[in-house]
Amino acid sequence: MNLGILALGIATLGVGIGVGTMVSRFFTAAARQPEMYDKLFTTLFVGVAFIEGSYFITLAMAFVLK
C-alpha cells in the first residue's frame, strides 16, 4: 500500500473538517455580531489559507515520498 496516497486521503479529510468547522463558526459569529463581519471575514480568509496550505504541503510530500 502506498503511504503517500493514505497521507493524502487523511489530509483531505482534515482539510474538509477544518474548513467546514471554520466557516460554520464564522457564520455563527457574524450572525451574533454583524458589525464585526469585515474583521471576521479577514480572519476566516487567513485561516482557510493556512489550512489549504497544509494540504498542499502534504500533496507535495506525497509526490516526493513516492
C-alpha positions in Angstrom: 0.0 0.0 0.0 1.3 3.4 -0.9 1.6 5.5 2.2 1.6 8.8 0.2 -2.0 8.1 -1.0 -3.1 7.3 2.5 -1.5 10.5 3.8 -3.2 12.5 1.0 -6.6 11.0 1.9 -6.1 11.8 5.6 -5.0 15.3 4.7 -8.1 15.8 2.5 -10.3 14.6 5.3 -8.6 17.0 7.8 -9.0 19.9 5.4 -12.6 19.3 4.8 -13.3 19.1 8.5 -11.2 22.1 9.3 -12.6 24.4 6.7 -16.2 23.3 7.4 -15.8 24.0 11.1 -14.2 27.3 10.5 -16.9 28.5 8.1 -19.6 27.3 10.4 -18.1 29.3 13.3 -17.7 32.3 11.0 -21.4 32.3 10.2 -22.4 31.9 13.8 -20.2 34.8 14.9 -21.3 37.0 12.0 -24.9 36.4 12.9 -24.3 37.3 16.5 -22.2 40.4 15.8 -22.9 41.7 12.3 -20.7 44.8 12.8 -17.6 42.5 13.1 -18.2 40.9 9.7 -15.2 42.5 8.0 -12.7 41.6 10.7 -14.2 38.1 10.9 -14.0 37.6 7.2 -10.3 38.6 7.1 -9.6 36.1 9.9 -11.6 33.4 8.1 -9.7 34.1 4.8 -6.3 33.8 6.5 -7.3 30.7 8.4 -8.6 28.9 5.3 -5.4 29.9 3.5 -3.3 28.2 6.3 -5.5 25.1 6.2 -5.3 24.8 2.4 -1.5 25.4 2.6 -1.0 22.5 4.9 -2.9 20.3 2.4 -0.7 21.4 -0.5 2.4 20.7 1.6 1.0 17.2 2.2 0.3 16.8 -1.5 3.9 17.8 -2.4 5.3 15.4 0.2 3.2 12.6 -1.2 4.8 13.1 -4.6 8.3 13.4 -3.0 8.0 10.3 -1.0 6.5 8.3 -3.8 
